[in-house]
Amino acid sequence: MLIPGPASGAAHRRPARAVVGLALSLLIAVAGCTGSPEADSGPADRAADSTPVAVTGPLCDVLPSGTEPGNPDSLADQSPGVALTWIPVLTTFEAAVRATGMAEELSAAGAITVLAPTDDAFRAKFSTENVDQLLLKETETLRGLLREHVVTGAYSVAELVAAGNVTTLAGTPVTVTAAETGARVADRADTICADYRATGARIHVIDKVLGDLPDTAHEEEHHH
């Protein structure tokens, strides 16, 4: 079961999803139109790199491609916050970015790398109630979690592996090693669709949530 997309303006372009979590539902309802690759003007200093965007990883096969809305080339000149809305497996992460006001910080940060966990990764880490709590009441804690997923410098997955060690905006040192899917981050998460480009940014979809917040997904099982 996937979590609904974040923007009503883009909802008709994506597969329908069942609602999971009151907070996500509320965020979707009040978000309005968050923009699209065709409409968003983005920062004035857009990247001049016009080479085709080549994303890599096993999940890429089921994500928008070719001329579909949200294909990697169409996101290359968008702000990171807008680009995230068009990657359909990142609805929880994108909702967290919106709930904490991190979209503006990402756009103003200059060159960055976003390590974005999938909806499945959030479900494996947190209970629905915990996610609602973070989105609605504990936004400072949530902002801290998001900063564990942003690295200064726009690194391709190959550059991350070559660097070997990077530091997140939260100040956490993270090791990066080569993996079959691209890169393993913090000896925990693997990139599963890497090398999306956005204005001043690289976005890598990963399969685990980083940071040290406690796991609460098991609590949901006990309630059923």
Accessible surface in RSA format (square Angstrom, percent):
REM  Atomic radii and reference values for relative SASA: ProtOr
REM  Chains: A
REM  Algorithm: Lee & Richards
REM  Probe-radius: 1.40
REM  Slices: 20
REM RES _ NUM      All-atoms   Total-Side   Main-Chain    Non-polar    All polar
REM                ABS   REL    ABS   REL    ABS   REL    ABS   REL    ABS   REL
RES MET A   1   156.58  81.1  95.53  63.2  61.05 145.4  98.18  83.5  58.40  77.4
RES LEU A   2    70.15  39.1  65.31  46.7   4.84  12.2  65.31  45.9   4.84  13.0
RES ILE A   3     5.45   3.1   5.45   4.1   0.00   0.0   5.45   3.9   0.00   0.0
RES PRO A   4    16.56  12.1  14.86  13.5   1.70   6.2  15.35  12.7   1.21   7.5
RES GLY A   5    13.84  17.1   0.00   N/A  13.84  17.1   3.95  10.8   9.89  22.2
RES PRO A   6     2.38   1.7   1.19   1.1   1.19   4.3   2.38   2.0   0.00   0.0
RES ALA A   7     1.47   1.3   0.42   0.6   1.05   2.4   0.54   0.8   0.93   2.5
RES SER A   8    66.15  55.9  49.86  66.5  16.29  37.5  39.46  84.0  26.69  37.4
RES GLY A   9    24.17  29.8   0.00   N/A  24.17  29.8  19.29  52.9   4.88  10.9
RES ALA A  10     1.01   0.9   0.67   1.0   0.34   0.8   0.67   0.9   0.34   0.9
RES ALA A  11    58.59  53.9  46.27  71.4  12.33  28.0  49.59  69.8   9.00  23.8
RES HIS A  12   143.13  78.2 103.87  72.2  39.26 100.4  91.72  94.5  51.42  59.8
RES ARG A  13    91.46  38.4  57.32  29.2  34.13  81.3  15.33  20.9  76.13  46.1
RES ARG A  14    25.80  10.8  10.72   5.5  15.08  35.9  13.31  18.2  12.49   7.6
RES PRO A  15    96.52  70.3  80.75  73.6  15.77  57.3  92.66  76.5   3.86  24.0
RES ALA A  16   107.35  98.7  68.57 105.8  38.79  88.2  78.98 111.2  28.37  75.2
RES ARG A  17    36.08  15.1   7.49   3.8  28.59  68.1   9.01  12.3  27.07  16.4
RES ALA A  18    52.72  48.5  35.86  55.3  16.86  38.3  45.99  64.8   6.73  17.8
RES VAL A  19    94.86  62.4  69.36  62.8  25.50  61.4  69.36  60.3  25.50  69.2
RES VAL A  20    25.26  16.6  21.37  19.3   3.89   9.4  24.64  21.4   0.63   1.7
RES GLY A  21    13.94  17.2   0.00   N/A  13.94  17.2   4.63  12.7   9.31  20.8
RES LEU A  22   114.44  63.7 104.92  75.1   9.51  23.9 108.89  76.5   5.55  14.9
RES ALA A  23     0.00   0.0   0.00   0.0   0.00   0.0   0.00   0.0   0.00   0.0
RES LEU A  24     3.03   1.7   3.03   2.2   0.00   0.0   3.03   2.1   0.00   0.0
RES SER A  25    30.20  25.5  23.62  31.5   6.57  15.1  24.42  52.0   5.77   8.1
RES LEU A  26    79.89  44.5  79.78  57.1   0.12   0.3  79.89  56.1   0.00   0.0
RES LEU A  27    23.92  13.3  23.70  17.0   0.21   0.5  23.89  16.8   0.03   0.1
RES ILE A  28    34.24  19.5  33.03  24.6   1.20   2.9  33.03  23.8   1.20   3.3
RES ALA A  29    80.21  73.7  41.84  64.6  38.37  87.3  52.45  73.9  27.76  73.5
RES VAL A  30   116.32  76.5  85.16  77.1  31.15  75.1  92.06  80.0  24.25  65.8
RES ALA A  31    27.13  24.9   0.00   0.0  27.13  61.7   6.60   9.3  20.54  54.4
RES GLY A  32    32.07  39.6   0.00   N/A  32.07  39.6  31.57  86.6   0.50   1.1
RES CYS A  33    96.54  73.0  62.98  70.2  33.56  78.9  30.70  77.8  65.84  71.0
RES THR A  34    35.34  25.1  15.44  15.6  19.90  47.4  24.81  33.3  10.53  15.9
RES GLY A  35    18.89  23.3   0.00   N/A  18.89  23.3  15.32  42.0   3.57   8.0
RES SER A  36    11.71   9.9  11.64  15.5   0.08   0.2   6.27  13.3   5.45   7.6
RES PRO A  37    16.68  12.2   2.75   2.5  13.93  50.6   2.87   2.4  13.80  85.8
RES GLU A  38   133.63  76.7  96.12  72.7  37.51  89.3  72.83 140.9  60.80  49.6
RES ALA A  39    80.21  73.7  47.07  72.6  33.14  75.4  55.53  78.2  24.69  65.4
RES ASP A  40    39.74  27.8  26.59  26.5  13.16  31.1   6.60  15.5  33.14  33.1
RES SER A  41    92.27  78.0  75.16 100.3  17.10  39.4  52.62 112.0  39.65  55.5
RES GLY A  42    27.25  33.6   0.00   N/A  27.25  33.6   9.26  25.4  17.99  40.3
RES PRO A  43    44.13  32.2  29.34  26.7  14.79  53.8  41.55  34.3   2.58  16.1
RES ALA A  44   115.17 105.9  68.49 105.7  46.69 106.2  80.73 113.7  34.45  91.3
RES ASP A  45   117.24  82.1  96.87  96.4  20.37  48.2  50.58 119.0  66.66  66.5
RES ARG A  46    72.77  30.6  52.67  26.9  20.09  47.8  34.81  47.6  37.96  23.0
RES ALA A  47    57.79  53.1  32.09  49.5  25.71  58.5  42.61  60.0  15.18  40.2
RES ALA A  48   101.63  93.4  67.28 103.8  34.35  78.1  77.58 109.3  24.04  63.7
RES ASP A  49    75.16  52.6  51.91  51.7  23.25  55.0  32.14  75.6  43.02  42.9
RES SER A  50   108.95  92.1  75.73 101.1  33.21  76.5  48.89 104.1  60.06  84.1
RES THR A  51    81.19  57.7  75.56  76.6   5.63  13.4  71.40  95.9   9.79  14.8
RES PRO A  52   110.05  80.2  95.48  87.0  14.57  53.0  98.60  81.4  11.45  71.1
RES VAL A  53    17.33  11.4   1.52   1.4  15.82  38.1   1.56   1.4  15.78  42.8
RES ALA A  54    77.43  71.2  60.20  92.9  17.23  39.2  66.42  93.5  11.01  29.2
RES VAL A  55    34.87  22.9  16.68  15.1  18.19  43.8  16.68  14.5  18.19  49.3
RES THR A  56    66.38  47.2  62.14  63.0   4.24  10.1  62.69  84.2   3.69   5.6
RES GLY A  57    22.99  28.3   0.00   N/A  22.99  28.3   7.69  21.1  15.29  34.3
RES PRO A  58    83.63  60.9  58.28  53.1  25.35  92.1  69.56  57.4  14.07  87.4
RES LEU A  59    41.21  22.9  38.37  27.5   2.83   7.1  41.04  28.8   0.16   0.4
RES CYS A  60    18.78  14.2  11.72  13.1   7.06  16.6  11.90  30.1   6.88   7.4
RES ASP A  61   132.60  92.9  97.80  97.3  34.79  82.3  29.66  69.8 102.93 102.7
RES VAL A  62   113.19  74.5  79.41  71.9  33.78  81.4  87.57  76.1  25.61  69.5
RES LEU A  63     8.54   4.8   2.51   1.8   6.04  15.2   3.50   2.5   5.04  13.6
RES PRO A  64    24.12  17.6  19.41  17.7   4.71  17.1  21.06  17.4   3.06  19.0
RES SER A  65    61.39  51.9  60.17  80.3   1.22   2.8  29.87  63.6  31.52  44.2
RES GLY A  66    64.14  79.1   0.00   N/A  64.14  79.1  42.45 116.5  21.69  48.6
RES THR A  67   139.65  99.3 112.49 114.0  27.15  64.7  82.21 110.4  57.44  86.8
RES GLU A  68    92.24  53.0  88.99  67.3   3.24   7.7  37.17  71.9  55.07  45.0
RES PRO A  69    63.57  46.3  51.98  47.4  11.59  42.1  56.70  46.8   6.87  42.7
RES GLY A  70     0.61   0.7   0.00   N/A   0.61   0.7   0.00   0.0   0.61   1.4
RES ASN A  71    15.40  10.6  15.40  14.9   0.00   0.0   0.58   1.4  14.82  14.3
RES PRO A  72    12.86   9.4  12.81  11.7   0.05   0.2  12.81  10.6   0.05   0.3
RES ASP A  73    81.56  57.1  66.16  65.8  15.40  36.4  27.99  65.9  53.57  53.4
RES SER A  74    30.07  25.4  16.32  21.8  13.75  31.7  27.86  59.3   2.21   3.1
RES LEU A  75     0.52   0.3   0.52   0.4   0.00   0.0   0.52   0.4   0.00   0.0
RES ALA A  76    18.37  16.9  14.24  22.0   4.13   9.4  14.37  20.2   4.00  10.6
RES ASP A  77    61.24  42.9  60.51  60.2   0.73   1.7  18.47  43.5  42.78  42.7
RES GLN A  78     1.64   0.9   1.64   1.2   0.00   0.0   0.00   0.0   1.64   1.2
RES SER A  79    14.28  12.1  14.28  19.1   0.00   0.0   7.31  15.6   6.97   9.8
RES PRO A  80     2.06   1.5   2.06   1.9   0.00   0.0   2.06   1.7   0.00   0.0
RES GLY A  81     9.37  11.6   0.00   N/A   9.37  11.6   6.89  18.9   2.48   5.6
RES VAL A  82    17.87  11.8  16.66  15.1   1.21   2.9  17.42  15.1   0.45   1.2
RES ALA A  83     0.52   0.5   0.52   0.8   0.00   0.0   0.52   0.7   0.00   0.0
RES LEU A  84     1.09   0.6   0.00   0.0   1.09   2.7   0.00   0.0   1.09   2.9
RES THR A  85     3.56   2.5   2.75   2.8   0.81   1.9   2.77   3.7   0.80   1.2
RES TRP A  86     4.67   1.9   2.83   1.4   1.84   4.3   2.83   1.5   1.84   3.0
RES ILE A  87     1.66   0.9   0.31   0.2   1.36   3.3   0.37   0.3   1.30   3.5
RES PRO A  88    14.47  10.5  14.33  13.1   0.14   0.5  14.40  11.9   0.07   0.4
RES VAL A  89    20.85  13.7  20.85  18.9   0.00   0.0  20.85  18.1   0.00   0.0
RES LEU A  90     0.15   0.1   0.00   0.0   0.15   0.4   0.15   0.1   0.00   0.0
RES THR A  91     2.92   2.1   1.10   1.1   1.81   4.3   2.10   2.8   0.82   1.2
RES THR A  92     1.93   1.4   1.93   2.0   0.00   0.0   1.93   2.6   0.00   0.0
RES PHE A  93     1.53   0.8   1.47   0.9   0.06   0.1   1.47   0.9   0.06   0.2
RES GLU A  94     6.92   4.0   6.92   5.2   0.00   0.0   0.63   1.2   6.28   5.1
RES ALA A  95     1.47   1.4   1.47   2.3   0.00   0.0   1.47   2.1   0.00   0.0
RES ALA A  96     1.27   1.2   1.27   2.0   0.00   0.0   1.27   1.8   0.00   0.0
RES VAL A  97     3.42   2.2   3.42   3.1   0.00   0.0   3.42   3.0   0.00   0.0
RES ARG A  98    57.04  24.0  39.97  20.4  17.08  40.7  41.71  57.0  15.34   9.3
RES ALA A  99    28.48  26.2   1.57   2.4  26.91  61.2   7.34  10.3  21.14  56.0
RES THR A 100    12.79   9.1   0.36   0.4  12.43  29.6   5.27   7.1   7.52  11.4
RES GLY A 101    32.92  40.6   0.00   N/A  32.92  40.6  25.64  70.4   7.28  16.3
RES MET A 102     0.77   0.4   0.77   0.5   0.00   0.0   0.77   0.7   0.00   0.0
RES ALA A 103    31.43  28.9  30.83  47.6   0.60   1.4  31.13  43.8   0.30   0.8
RES GLU A 104   122.19  70.2 113.96  86.2   8.23  19.6  72.94 141.1  49.25  40.2
RES GLU A 105    46.16  26.5  37.82  28.6   8.34  19.9  34.14  66.0  12.02   9.8
RES LEU A 106     2.34   1.3   1.10   0.8   1.24   3.1   1.11   0.8   1.23   3.3
RES SER A 107    51.66  43.7  27.31  36.4  24.35  56.1  22.62  48.2  29.04  40.7
RES ALA A 108    89.46  82.3  51.21  79.0  38.26  87.0  62.10  87.5  27.36  72.5
RES ALA A 109    44.71  41.1   9.77  15.1  34.94  79.5  22.16  31.2  22.55  59.7
RES GLY A 110    43.44  53.6   0.00   N/A  43.44  53.6  39.16 107.5   4.28   9.6
RES ALA A 111    53.07  48.8  41.38  63.9  11.69  26.6  41.53  58.5  11.53  30.6
RES ILE A 112     1.15   0.7   1.15   0.9   0.00   0.0   1.15   0.8   0.00   0.0
RES THR A 113     0.00   0.0   0.00   0.0   0.00   0.0   0.00   0.0   0.00   0.0
RES VAL A 114     0.00   0.0   0.00   0.0   0.00   0.0   0.00   0.0   0.00   0.0
RES LEU A 115     0.98   0.5   0.98   0.7   0.00   0.0   0.98   0.7   0.00   0.0
RES ALA A 116     0.00   0.0   0.00   0.0   0.00   0.0   0.00   0.0   0.00   0.0
RES PRO A 117     0.03   0.0   0.00   0.0   0.03   0.1   0.00   0.0   0.03   0.2
RES THR A 118     9.95   7.1   9.95  10.1   0.00   0.0   6.60   8.9   3.35   5.1
RES ASP A 119     0.88   0.6   0.79   0.8   0.09   0.2   0.76   1.8   0.12   0.1
RES ASP A 120    88.04  61.7  83.06  82.7   4.98  11.8  28.67  67.5  59.37  59.2
RES ALA A 121     5.04   4.6   0.00   0.0   5.04  11.5   2.80   3.9   2.24   5.9
RES PHE A 122     5.96   3.0   5.92   3.7   0.04   0.1   5.96   3.6   0.00   0.0
RES ARG A 123    69.43  29.1  56.33  28.7  13.09  31.2  49.44  67.6  19.99  12.1
RES ALA A 124    74.89  68.9  45.66  70.5  29.23  66.5  56.09  79.0  18.81  49.8
RES LYS A 125    28.20  13.8  26.11  16.0   2.09   5.0  14.54  13.1  13.66  14.6
RES PHE A 126     4.87   2.4   1.52   0.9   3.35   8.7   1.52   0.9   3.35   9.6
RES SER A 127     6.16   5.2   6.12   8.2   0.04   0.1   3.21   6.8   2.95   4.1
RES THR A 128    36.15  25.7  31.94  32.4   4.21  10.0  25.06  33.7  11.09  16.8
RES GLU A 129   118.03  67.8 112.75  85.3   5.28  12.6  48.43  93.7  69.61  56.8
RES ASN A 130    30.76  21.2  26.38  25.5   4.38  10.5   7.97  19.2  22.79  22.0
RES VAL A 131    16.59  10.9  16.51  14.9   0.08   0.2  16.59  14.4   0.00   0.0
RES ASP A 132    24.76  17.3  24.60  24.5   0.16   0.4  11.68  27.5  13.08  13.0
RES GLN A 133    67.47  37.7  64.94  47.5   2.53   6.0  16.13  34.3  51.34  38.9
RES LEU A 134     6.78   3.8   6.78   4.9   0.00   0.0   6.78   4.8   0.00   0.0
RES LEU A 135     7.65   4.3   2.08   1.5   5.56  14.0   2.08   1.5   5.56  15.0
RES LEU A 136    85.19  47.4  56.05  40.1  29.15  73.3  57.74  40.6  27.45  73.9
RES LYS A 137   156.39  76.3 121.65  74.6  34.74  82.7  75.33  67.8  81.06  86.3
RES GLU A 138    67.99  39.0  62.15  47.0   5.84  13.9  25.85  50.0  42.14  34.4
RES THR A 139    44.09  31.4  42.62  43.2   1.47   3.5  16.85  22.6  27.24  41.2
RES GLU A 140   133.16  76.4 123.71  93.6   9.45  22.5  66.97 129.5  66.19  54.0
RES THR A 141    57.98  41.2  46.20  46.8  11.78  28.1  25.69  34.5  32.29  48.8
RES LEU A 142     3.60   2.0   3.60   2.6   0.00   0.0   3.60   2.5   0.00   0.0
RES ARG A 143    59.89  25.1  59.89  30.5   0.00   0.0  20.04  27.4  39.85  24.2
RES GLY A 144    30.80  38.0   0.00   N/A  30.80  38.0  28.98  79.5   1.82   4.1
RES LEU A 145     5.61   3.1   0.85   0.6   4.76  12.0   3.63   2.5   1.99   5.3
RES LEU A 146     2.18   1.2   2.18   1.6   0.00   0.0   2.18   1.5   0.00   0.0
RES ARG A 147    69.49  29.2  69.49  35.4   0.00   0.0  12.06  16.5  57.44  34.8
RES GLU A 148    29.92  17.2  29.21  22.1   0.71   1.7   3.92   7.6  26.00  21.2
RES HIS A 149     0.60   0.3   0.60   0.4   0.00   0.0   0.60   0.6   0.00   0.0
RES VAL A 150     1.41   0.9   1.41   1.3   0.00   0.0   1.41   1.2   0.00   0.0
RES VAL A 151     2.06   1.4   2.06   1.9   0.00   0.0   2.06   1.8   0.00   0.0
RES THR A 152    88.10  62.7  80.86  82.0   7.25  17.3  64.77  87.0  23.33  35.3
RES GLY A 153    19.22  23.7   0.00   N/A  19.22  23.7  19.22  52.7   0.00   0.0
RES ALA A 154    42.51  39.1  19.91  30.7  22.61  51.4  20.01  28.2  22.50  59.6
RES TYR A 155    62.95  29.4  62.92  35.8   0.04   0.1  25.68  19.3  37.27  45.9
RES SER A 156    16.15  13.6  16.15  21.5   0.00   0.0  11.28  24.0   4.87   6.8
RES VAL A 157    16.68  11.0  16.68  15.1   0.00   0.0  16.68  14.5   0.00   0.0
RES ALA A 158    70.10  64.5  59.20  91.4  10.90  24.8  65.74  92.6   4.36  11.5
RES GLU A 159    90.01  51.7  86.38  65.4   3.63   8.7  34.20  66.2  55.81  45.6
RES LEU A 160     0.22   0.1   0.22   0.2   0.00   0.0   0.22   0.2   0.00   0.0
RES VAL A 161    45.20  29.7  35.56  32.2   9.64  23.2  35.56  30.9   9.64  26.1
RES ALA A 162    89.20  82.0  49.84  76.9  39.36  89.5  61.11  86.1  28.10  74.4
RES ALA A 163    48.07  44.2  13.58  21.0  34.49  78.5  25.60  36.1  22.47  59.5
RES GLY A 164    20.26  25.0   0.00   N/A  20.26  25.0  17.43  47.8   2.83   6.3
RES ASN A 165    99.38  68.5  83.53  80.7  15.86  38.2  27.57  66.4  71.81  69.4
RES VAL A 166     9.90   6.5   1.46   1.3   8.44  20.3   9.38   8.1   0.52   1.4
RES THR A 167    73.76  52.5  64.49  65.4   9.28  22.1  37.93  50.9  35.84  54.2
RES THR A 168     5.47   3.9   0.16   0.2   5.31  12.7   0.31   0.4   5.16   7.8
RES LEU A 169    41.85  23.3  23.75  17.0  18.10  45.5  27.77  19.5  14.08  37.9
RES ALA A 170    47.24  43.4  11.55  17.8  35.69  81.2  18.28  25.7  28.96  76.7
RES GLY A 171    50.26  62.0   0.00   N/A  50.26  62.0  27.98  76.8  22.28  49.9
RES THR A 172    50.55  36.0  48.57  49.2   1.98   4.7  39.06  52.5  11.49  17.4
RES PRO A 173   104.86  76.4  89.24  81.3  15.62  56.8  89.69  74.0  15.17  94.3
RES VAL A 174     7.72   5.1   6.08   5.5   1.64   4.0   7.55   6.6   0.18   0.5
RES THR A 175    70.02  49.8  68.44  69.4   1.58   3.8  56.11  75.4  13.91  21.0
RES VAL A 176     4.07   2.7   0.75   0.7   3.33   8.0   0.75   0.6   3.33   9.0
RES THR A 177    77.46  55.1  74.20  75.2   3.26   7.8  66.34  89.1  11.11  16.8
RES ALA A 178    75.68  69.6  52.04  80.3  23.64  53.8  52.19  73.5  23.49  62.2
RES ALA A 179    34.04  31.3  10.93  16.9  23.11  52.6  22.37  31.5  11.67  30.9
RES GLU A 180   184.30 105.8 138.73 105.0  45.57 108.5  63.08 122.0 121.22  99.0
RES THR A 181    38.63  27.5  29.70  30.1   8.94  21.3  34.83  46.8   3.80   5.8
RES GLY A 182    23.65  29.2   0.00   N/A  23.65  29.2  15.47  42.5   8.18  18.3
RES ALA A 183     0.00   0.0   0.00   0.0   0.00   0.0   0.00   0.0   0.00   0.0
RES ARG A 184    85.68  36.0  85.02  43.3   0.66   1.6  14.97  20.5  70.71  42.9
RES VAL A 185     0.09   0.1   0.09   0.1   0.00   0.0   0.09   0.1   0.00   0.0
RES ALA A 186    35.83  32.9  17.20  26.5  18.63  42.4  22.03  31.0  13.80  36.6
RES ASP A 187   114.52  80.2  94.81  94.4  19.71  46.6  28.34  66.7  86.18  85.9
RES ARG A 188    96.91  40.7  87.24  44.5   9.68  23.0  34.34  46.9  62.57  37.9
RES ALA A 189     0.00   0.0   0.00   0.0   0.00   0.0   0.00   0.0   0.00   0.0
RES ASP A 190    23.47  16.4  23.31  23.2   0.15   0.4   1.05   2.5  22.42  22.4
RES THR A 191     0.19   0.1   0.00   0.0   0.19   0.5   0.19   0.3   0.00   0.0
RES ILE A 192    26.24  14.9  26.24  19.5   0.00   0.0  26.24  18.9   0.00   0.0
RES CYS A 193     0.11   0.1   0.11   0.1   0.00   0.0   0.00   0.0   0.11   0.1
RES ALA A 194     0.00   0.0   0.00   0.0   0.00   0.0   0.00   0.0   0.00   0.0
RES ASP A 195    16.62  11.6  16.07  16.0   0.55   1.3   2.27   5.3  14.36  14.3
RES TYR A 196     1.93   0.9   1.93   1.1   0.00   0.0   0.75   0.6   1.17   1.4
RES ARG A 197    33.08  13.9  32.84  16.7   0.25   0.6  15.57  21.3  17.51  10.6
RES ALA A 198     4.82   4.4   0.00   0.0   4.82  11.0   0.00   0.0   4.82  12.8
RES THR A 199    16.43  11.7   9.21   9.3   7.23  17.2   9.21  12.4   7.23  10.9
RES GLY A 200    32.02  39.5   0.00   N/A  32.02  39.5  30.35  83.3   1.67   3.8
RES ALA A 201     4.65   4.3   0.01   0.0   4.64  10.6   0.01   0.0   4.64  12.3
RES ARG A 202    52.29  22.0  52.29  26.7   0.00   0.0   0.42   0.6  51.87  31.4
RES ILE A 203     0.08   0.0   0.08   0.1   0.00   0.0   0.08   0.1   0.00   0.0
RES HIS A 204     0.00   0.0   0.00   0.0   0.00   0.0   0.00   0.0   0.00   0.0
RES VAL A 205     0.00   0.0   0.00   0.0   0.00   0.0   0.00   0.0   0.00   0.0
RES ILE A 206     0.00   0.0   0.00   0.0   0.00   0.0   0.00   0.0   0.00   0.0
RES ASP A 207    41.20  28.9  33.72  33.6   7.48  17.7  14.76  34.7  26.43  26.4
RES LYS A 208    92.42  45.1  92.12  56.5   0.30   0.7  58.29  52.5  34.13  36.4
RES VAL A 209     5.31   3.5   0.05   0.0   5.27  12.7   0.05   0.0   5.27  14.3
RES LEU A 210     4.81   2.7   4.81   3.4   0.00   0.0   4.81   3.4   0.00   0.0
RES GLY A 211    15.56  19.2   0.00   N/A  15.56  19.2   9.38  25.7   6.18  13.8
RES ASP A 212   132.47  92.8 104.78 104.3  27.69  65.5  44.70 105.2  87.77  87.5
RES LEU A 213    40.49  22.6  38.16  27.3   2.33   5.9  38.37  26.9   2.12   5.7
RES PRO A 214    95.82  69.8  85.19  77.7  10.63  38.6  95.54  78.9   0.28   1.7
RES ASP A 215    83.91  58.8  71.73  71.4  12.18  28.8  21.09  49.6  62.82  62.7
RES THR A 216    15.59  11.1  15.59  15.8   0.00   0.0  15.59  20.9   0.00   0.0
RES ALA A 217    21.50  19.8  18.18  28.1   3.32   7.5  18.42  25.9   3.07   8.1
RES HIS A 218    88.33  48.3  85.05  59.1   3.28   8.4  59.26  61.1  29.07  33.8
RES GLU A 219    75.03  43.1  74.07  56.0   0.95   2.3  19.98  38.6  55.05  44.9
RES GLU A 220    57.67  33.1  57.17  43.3   0.50   1.2  16.63  32.2  41.03  33.5
RES GLU A 221   125.67  72.1 109.77  83.0  15.90  37.9  42.08  81.4  83.59  68.2
RES HIS A 222   139.36  76.2 107.47  74.7  31.89  81.6  72.33  74.5  67.03  78.0
RES HIS A 223   131.86  72.1  96.27  66.9  35.59  91.1  62.37  64.3  69.49  80.9
RES HIS A 224   181.83  99.4 117.25  81.5  64.58 165.2 119.04 122.7  62.79  73.1
END  Absolute sums over single chains surface
CHAIN  1 A     9947.5       7358.6       2588.9       5869.2       4078.3
END  Absolute sums over all chains
TOTAL          9947.5       7358.6       2588.9       5869.2       4078.3
